[in-house]
Amino acid sequence: MFEQEEQRDELLEKIEDLISRKRYAELRDLLLPLEAQDIAGLFMELDDKVPMVFRLLPKEQAAEVFVELDSEEQEVLIQSFSNTELKEVLDELYLACRRAGISPRRG
């Protein structure tokens, strides 16, 4: 987690700035070293920009962030996904469960 609220606010400002200037590669580089829990916390402040920012994340990191989101935020993302994107996220979640030694439930 962020050490101080000020640090979090500065990061949100930088994210908003990069989005407004369409500097997506820089935004991705900014998010890469962050923990999934921290990114999920930032998403709560990004509102309608969440699906676009989520798509910038590498698949494994995106799956980790997805798990950290609450069910309402997950639903918003799911509704924004194409079928292909949804399959990729679910596949990565399945692989993450396997790597962690968790047996994913099959429906």
C-alpha positions in Angstrom: 0.0 0.0 0.0 1.0 3.6 -0.4 2.9 5.0 2.5 1.0 8.3 2.5 -2.2 9.6 1.1 -0.2 12.3 -0.6 1.8 9.7 -2.6 -1.4 8.1 -3.8 -2.9 11.5 -4.8 0.2 12.4 -6.8 0.1 9.0 -8.6 -3.5 9.5 -9.5 -2.7 13.0 -10.8 0.1 11.5 -12.9 -2.2 8.8 -14.2 -4.9 11.3 -15.2 -2.3 13.4 -16.9 -0.9 10.5 -18.9 -4.4 9.5 -19.9 -5.3 13.0 -21.0 -2.1 13.2 -23.1 -2.6 9.7 -24.5 0.8 8.6 -23.2 -0.3 5.0 -22.7 3.2 3.4 -22.8 4.3 5.7 -20.0 1.2 4.9 -18.1 1.8 1.2 -18.4 5.4 1.6 -17.3 4.2 3.6 -14.3 1.8 0.8 -13.3 4.1 -2.2 -13.8 6.0 -2.0 -10.5 2.9 -1.5 -8.4 1.2 -4.3 -6.4 -2.1 -5.6 -7.7 -3.8 -4.4 -4.5 -2.5 -0.8 -5.1 -3.7 -0.7 -8.7 -7.1 -2.0 -7.7 -7.3 0.8 -5.1 -6.4 3.4 -7.7 -9.1 2.0 -10.0 -11.7 3.1 -7.5 -10.8 6.7 -8.4 -10.5 6.3 -12.1 -14.2 5.7 -12.8 -14.9 5.3 -16.6 -11.2 5.1 -17.4 -10.7 1.7 -15.6 -11.4 -0.5 -18.6 -8.9 1.3 -20.8 -6.2 1.3 -18.0 -6.9 -2.3 -17.3 -6.2 -3.2 -20.9 -2.7 -1.7 -20.7 -1.6 -4.2 -18.0 0.2 -7.4 -18.9 -2.2 -10.4 -18.7 -0.7 -11.8 -15.5 -0.8 -8.5 -13.7 -4.3 -7.8 -15.0 -5.5 -11.1 -13.6 -4.0 -10.3 -10.2 -5.6 -6.8 -10.2 -9.0 -8.4 -11.2 -8.9 -10.6 -8.2 -8.4 -7.6 -5.9 -11.4 -5.7 -7.2 -14.7 -5.9 -5.5 -17.5 -7.7 -7.4 -19.1 -4.5 -8.6 -15.9 -3.3 -10.2 -15.3 -6.8 -11.7 -18.7 -6.6 -13.3 -18.1 -3.2 -14.8 -14.9 -4.6 -16.3 -16.5 -7.8 -17.6 -19.2 -5.8 -19.3 -16.6 -3.7 -21.1 -14.7 -6.8 -22.4 -15.0 -8.3 -25.8 -15.4 -12.1 -25.7 -11.7 -12.5 -26.6 -10.6 -10.2 -23.7 -12.9 -12.0 -21.3 -11.4 -15.4 -22.3 -7.9 -14.1 -21.9 -8.6 -12.8 -18.4 -10.3 -16.0 -17.4 -7.5 -18.1 -18.8 -4.9 -16.1 -16.9 -6.9 -16.4 -13.7 -7.0 -20.2 -14.2 -3.3 -20.3 -14.7 -2.7 -18.1 -11.7 -4.8 -20.4 -9.5 -2.8 -23.4 -10.8 0.5 -21.7 -10.1 -0.7 -20.9 -6.6 -1.7 -24.6 -6.1 -5.4 -23.7 -5.9 -7.8 -26.0 -7.7 -10.0 -23.7 -9.8 -13.7 -24.5 -9.6 -15.3 -25.6 -12.8 -19.0 -24.8 -13.3 
